[in-house]
Amino acid sequence: MQIELRFFASVREQLGTSHEAVTVPDTLRTAGDVRHWLMARGPVWADVLAEGRALRMAVDHQIVPADTAIHEGCEVAFFPPVTGG
């Protein structure tokens, strides 16, 4: 399945990329699966996307929980929580 990845703010800065198109394995079904798959890319990825980190995920521009399904052509985004003030 082909999906678009987007990385924003400090996540983008730490990973050194803002977006990429990837083909993910058929075993990936959720946004959380994508997160864990990306963590396997190496230590920096594992640290930036680690469980317990303040991190939000969105699928097709909607903030979602980790168990949200992904689909062909969707956009999965990762970003830190945003506060106003």
C-alpha positions as CSV (number, residue, x, y, z in Angstrom):
1,M,0.0,0.0,0.0
2,Q,1.3,3.5,-0.9
3,I,0.8,6.3,1.7
4,E,2.1,9.8,2.2
5,L,4.0,10.6,5.4
6,R,4.2,14.1,6.8
7,F,6.3,15.3,9.7
8,F,5.8,18.7,11.4
9,A,7.6,21.1,13.8
10,S,10.2,19.4,16.1
11,V,9.5,16.0,14.7
12,R,10.5,17.3,11.2
13,E,13.6,19.0,12.6
14,Q,14.8,15.9,14.4
15,L,14.1,13.5,11.5
16,G,15.5,15.9,8.9
17,T,12.5,15.4,6.6
18,S,9.1,16.9,6.1
19,H,7.4,14.3,3.9
20,E,7.9,11.2,1.9
21,A,5.8,8.7,-0.1
22,V,6.3,5.2,1.0
23,T,5.1,1.7,0.2
24,V,4.2,0.0,3.5
25,P,4.0,-3.7,4.1
26,D,0.5,-5.3,3.9
27,T,0.7,-6.1,7.6
28,L,0.4,-2.5,8.5
29,R,-3.3,-1.7,9.2
30,T,-3.3,1.3,11.6
31,A,-1.6,4.7,12.2
32,G,0.1,3.0,15.3
33,D,1.4,0.2,13.0
34,V,3.0,2.9,10.8
35,R,4.6,4.6,13.8
36,H,6.1,1.3,15.0
37,W,7.3,0.5,11.4
38,L,9.0,3.8,11.2
39,M,10.7,3.3,14.6
40,A,12.4,0.3,13.2
41,R,14.3,2.6,10.8
42,G,17.0,3.3,13.4
43,P,17.8,5.0,16.7
44,V,16.8,8.5,15.8
45,W,13.5,7.3,14.4
46,A,12.9,5.1,17.5
47,D,13.7,8.0,19.8
48,V,11.6,10.7,18.1
49,L,8.5,8.4,17.6
50,A,8.9,6.4,20.9
51,E,5.9,5.4,22.9
52,G,5.4,7.8,25.8
53,R,6.6,10.8,23.8
54,A,4.2,13.7,23.5
55,L,3.3,13.0,19.9
56,R,0.1,13.4,17.8
57,M,-0.9,11.4,14.7
58,A,-3.3,12.4,12.0
59,V,-4.8,10.4,9.1
60,D,-6.1,12.5,6.2
61,H,-5.9,15.8,8.3
62,Q,-7.8,14.4,11.3
63,I,-6.1,13.8,14.7
64,V,-6.6,10.1,15.4
65,P,-5.8,7.5,18.0
66,A,-3.2,4.8,17.2
67,D,-5.8,2.2,16.3
68,T,-7.2,4.2,13.4
69,A,-7.2,2.3,10.1
70,I,-5.0,3.5,7.2
71,H,-5.9,3.1,3.5
72,E,-4.3,3.3,0.1
73,G,-3.2,6.8,-0.7
74,C,-3.9,8.2,2.8
75,E,-1.7,10.8,4.5
76,V,-0.3,9.9,7.9
77,A,1.2,12.9,9.8
78,F,3.2,13.1,13.0
79,F,3.6,16.2,15.1
80,P,4.1,17.4,18.7
81,P,1.1,18.7,20.7
82,V,0.4,22.3,20.0
83,T,-0.5,24.8,22.7
84,G,-2.0,28.2,22.4
85,G,-1.4,31.2,24.4
